[in-house]
Amino acid sequence: MLVIEVKDKNINNALKSYKRKVRDTQLRRELYKRKHFTKPSVTRRVEVMKAEYTLNRLLKD
């Protein structure tokens, strides 16, 4: 759970810092993973595909 302190009753700065913390902690990605189940074979396949893609990009240059 994220805790944001509101200083000087400035809600805009508090909202901005909340959005930054959510982005940095990847909270949305974790919530998506908890909501949707992906099979382990699918996650492995995606990791392999990403690795192949990055390797091909590095070798292409």
N, C-alpha and C positions, 0 to 999 in steps of 0.2 A: 504494500500500500504506500502510495506517495504522500508525503506530507509537505505542504507548502505554507510558509509563513506569509501573512499579509502585513506588510509594513506601511505605516502612514495611511491606511485605508485605501491604498491604491490597488484596485482589483485588476486593472489591466496588466500591471507588471506581474502580479501573482498568476494570472492566466497565461501569460507569456512564459513564465518559468515552468509552469505545469506542463505546457505543451512541449517545452524543451526536454524536460525530464522524461516524459512519456516516449518521446522520439529516441532519446539516448538509451533508455532501458529496454527498448524494443518490447514494450508491454503489449502493443497491439498484435505483434506476431505471436506472442505467447498465448494470448486469448484466442487467436484463430486456431492455433495448434490444439488447444484444449477443446474447442468446439467441434472441430473436424478431425476425424481419425484418418490417418494415412498409413497404409501398410508399410512395414519395414522394407519390403522389396522395392516399393515405389520410392521411398526416401533414398535408398542406396542407388537406385537407377538415376535419380536426379543428381545426386552427388557425383556419380561417374560422368554423367553428361556435362556437368559444369566443369569438371576437371579436364575433360577432353576439349571442351570449347576454349578454356584458357590456355591449354597447351598448344592448340592449333593457332591461337592468336599470337602467342609468343614465338612460335616457329615461323609464322608467316612474315614477321618483321625482320 
